[in-house]
Amino acid sequence: MNVLIWGAAGGIGKALTAKFVQEGHTVVTVSRHPSEMKSLTPHTIAADLTQPAQVIAAARLAGELVQPFDLYCYTAGDILSAKIAELSPADWNRILAANLSGAFLTAQASLPILSPQAPFVFLGAVHERLRLPGLSAYAAAKAGLEAFAEVLRKETRHRVLVARPGAVETPLWNKVPFSLPKNALSPSALADRLYLALNEGQDGLIDL
């Protein structure tokens, strides 16, 4: 299976890359830090996923490396804790760009290089349901991601999953004033669960 992972240099992206490679799949990764991925896969591409021209160029390069792709994954994201009264427009736009606009740009650019049966996988979050104080931009972006994924499913014949993990032990927790729960998953444990969900043919919103 040929796998395309966008935003792969984060904790979850690296874990998914490692899992798919371990299972014998060919993985092409796209991120702003491709050098961090070279120990996991030789197929790495540099791009800022919030920049349309860079995303289009990255998709073209990915298609030249491998085609068609049998799976699309979007694992990029960012978080910020700030009350609405104090949240700057720039920070609001940055969080939405990383979690939502990048998903749109990469999904659109990937459609021509995906096999007809290739699932789309997006990373949602339990915070979309909790909607905690200070996380307005993050919660709005994840809610928008779920809506976008539903429309994508209706417009195409592709299976579309939004995986909503609880707490995952990644560096994002350093950006919020909350303690990491004791039952937090490791990125590799989440990758194992997501891999199983894909093999089981799960679709739609899945809580991991």
C-alpha positions as CSV (number, residue, x, y, z in Angstrom):
1,M,0.0,0.0,0.0
2,N,1.2,3.5,-0.8
3,V,0.6,6.0,2.0
4,L,0.7,9.8,1.8
5,I,1.1,11.6,5.2
6,W,0.8,15.3,5.3
7,G,2.2,17.1,8.4
8,A,4.2,14.0,9.3
9,A,6.9,15.6,11.4
10,G,4.8,15.9,14.6
11,G,4.6,13.2,17.2
12,I,1.5,11.4,15.8
13,G,2.7,11.8,12.2
14,K,6.1,10.2,13.0
15,A,4.3,7.4,14.8
16,L,2.0,6.7,11.9
17,T,4.9,6.8,9.5
18,A,6.8,4.3,11.6
19,K,3.8,2.0,11.9
20,F,3.1,1.9,8.1
21,V,6.7,1.4,7.3
22,Q,6.9,-1.4,9.9
23,E,3.9,-3.1,8.3
24,G,5.7,-3.0,4.9
25,H,4.0,-0.1,3.2
26,T,5.6,2.7,1.1
27,V,5.2,6.0,2.9
28,V,5.7,9.5,1.4
29,T,5.7,12.3,4.0
30,V,5.2,16.0,3.6
31,S,6.2,18.5,6.3
32,R,8.1,21.6,7.1
33,H,10.8,19.5,8.6
34,P,11.6,16.7,6.1
35,S,15.0,16.1,7.5
36,E,13.4,14.7,10.7
37,M,11.6,12.0,8.7
38,K,14.6,10.6,6.7
39,S,15.3,8.0,9.4
40,L,11.8,6.6,8.9
41,T,11.3,6.8,5.2
42,P,13.4,7.9,2.2
43,H,10.4,9.6,0.6
44,T,10.2,13.1,2.2
45,I,9.0,16.4,0.8
46,A,9.3,19.9,2.2
47,A,6.2,22.1,2.3
48,D,4.2,24.6,4.4
49,L,0.7,23.1,4.4
50,T,-0.9,26.4,4.8
51,Q,0.5,27.7,1.5
52,P,-1.5,26.7,-1.6
53,A,1.4,26.8,-4.1
54,Q,3.6,24.7,-1.8
55,V,0.9,22.2,-1.3
56,I,0.2,21.8,-5.0
57,A,3.9,21.4,-5.7
58,A,4.3,18.8,-3.0
59,A,1.4,16.8,-4.3
60,R,2.9,16.9,-7.8
61,L,6.3,15.7,-6.4
62,A,4.6,12.9,-4.4
63,G,2.8,11.7,-7.5
64,E,6.1,11.5,-9.3
65,L,7.5,9.3,-6.5
66,V,4.5,7.0,-6.1
67,Q,1.1,6.7,-7.8
68,P,-1.6,6.1,-7.0
69,F,-1.8,6.5,-3.3
70,D,-4.0,4.1,-1.3
71,L,-4.3,6.2,1.8
72,Y,-4.3,9.9,2.7
73,C,-3.5,11.1,6.2
74,Y,-3.5,14.6,7.6
75,T,-1.7,14.8,10.9
76,A,-0.7,18.4,11.0
77,G,-2.0,20.7,13.7
78,D,-1.3,23.4,16.3
79,I,-2.9,24.6,19.5
80,L,-3.0,27.8,21.5
81,S,-4.6,28.6,24.9
82,A,-5.9,32.1,25.0
83,K,-9.2,33.7,26.1
84,I,-11.4,35.1,23.3
85,A,-11.0,38.7,24.7
86,E,-7.2,38.3,24.4
87,L,-6.9,36.2,21.2
88,S,-5.2,38.0,18.4
89,P,-6.5,37.7,14.8
90,A,-3.1,36.4,13.7
91,D,-3.2,33.6,16.3
92,W,-6.8,32.7,15.4
93,N,-5.8,32.5,11.8
94,R,-2.7,30.4,12.5
95,I,-4.6,27.8,14.5
96,L,-7.4,27.5,11.8
97,A,-4.8,27.3,9.1
98,A,-2.9,24.4,10.7
99,N,-5.9,22.4,11.7
100,L,-8.5,23.2,9.0
101,S,-7.3,25.1,6.0
102,G,-4.3,22.8,5.6
103,A,-6.7,19.8,5.6
104,F,-8.7,21.4,2.7
105,L,-5.6,22.4,0.7
106,T,-4.0,19.0,1.0
107,A,-7.1,17.0,0.4
108,Q,-7.9,19.0,-2.7
109,A,-4.4,18.6,-4.1
110,S,-4.3,14.9,-3.3
111,L,-7.5,13.9,-5.1
112,P,-5.8,13.4,-8.5
113,I,-3.1,11.1,-7.1
114,L,-5.4,8.9,-4.9
115,S,-6.8,5.5,-6.0
116,P,-10.6,5.5,-6.1
117,Q,-10.8,3.4,-3.0
118,A,-8.2,5.4,-0.9
119,P,-9.5,6.5,2.5
120,F,-9.0,10.0,3.8
121,V,-7.9,10.1,7.5
122,F,-8.0,13.4,9.5
123,L,-7.0,13.8,13.1
124,G,-9.8,15.4,15.1
125,A,-9.8,15.8,18.9
126,V,-11.9,15.2,21.9
127,H,-11.5,18.9,22.7
128,E,-14.0,19.6,19.8
129,R,-16.7,18.2,22.1
130,L,-15.3,19.5,25.4
131,R,-14.9,23.1,24.1
132,L,-12.7,24.1,27.0
133,P,-12.1,27.8,27.9
134,G,-9.1,29.1,26.1
135,L,-9.4,26.8,23.2
136,S,-11.9,28.6,21.0
137,A,-9.7,28.6,17.9
138,Y,-8.7,25.0,18.3
139,A,-12.3,23.8,19.0
140,A,-13.7,25.8,16.1
141,A,-11.0,24.4,13.8
142,K,-11.7,20.8,14.8
143,A,-15.5,21.3,14.5
144,G,-15.0,22.7,11.1
145,L,-12.8,19.7,10.2
146,E,-15.6,17.3,11.0
147,A,-18.0,19.3,8.9
148,F,-15.5,19.4,6.0
149,A,-14.9,15.7,6.2
150,E,-18.6,15.0,6.1
151,V,-19.0,17.0,2.9
152,L,-15.9,15.4,1.4
153,R,-17.5,12.0,2.0
154,K,-20.7,13.1,0.3
155,E,-18.9,14.6,-2.7
156,T,-16.6,11.7,-3.4
157,R,-16.7,7.9,-3.3
158,H,-13.9,7.9,-0.8
159,R,-14.1,6.6,2.8
160,V,-13.4,9.4,5.2
161,L,-12.4,9.0,8.8
162,V,-12.0,11.6,11.5
163,A,-10.1,10.0,14.3
164,R,-10.9,11.7,17.6
165,P,-8.3,10.6,20.2
166,G,-8.4,11.7,23.8
167,A,-5.1,12.9,25.3
168,V,-2.0,11.9,23.4
169,E,1.5,12.5,24.8
170,T,2.9,15.0,22.3
171,P,4.7,18.4,22.5
172,L,1.4,20.1,21.9
173,W,0.7,19.7,25.7
174,N,3.5,22.1,26.4
175,K,1.3,24.8,24.8
176,V,-1.7,24.5,27.1
177,P,-2.1,25.0,30.8
178,F,-3.6,21.6,31.4
179,S,-1.9,18.6,33.0
180,L,-1.4,15.5,30.8
181,P,-3.9,12.9,31.9
182,K,-2.5,9.7,33.4
183,N,-4.4,7.7,30.8
184,A,-2.9,9.6,27.8
185,L,-2.0,7.5,24.9
186,S,1.5,7.4,23.5
187,P,1.8,8.3,19.8
188,S,2.7,4.8,18.9
189,A,-0.4,3.4,20.8
190,L,-2.6,5.8,18.8
191,A,-0.9,4.7,15.6
192,D,-1.7,1.1,16.4
193,R,-5.4,1.9,17.1
194,L,-5.8,3.9,13.9
195,Y,-4.1,1.2,11.9
196,L,-6.5,-1.4,13.3
197,A,-9.5,0.9,12.6
198,L,-8.4,1.2,9.0
199,N,-8.0,-2.5,8.6
200,E,-11.5,-3.1,10.1
201,G,-13.0,-0.7,7.5
202,Q,-14.2,1.8,10.0
203,D,-15.6,5.1,8.6
204,G,-16.9,8.4,9.8
205,L,-16.2,9.7,13.3
206,I,-14.2,7.3,15.4
207,D,-13.1,7.8,19.0
208,L,-9.7,6.3,19.8
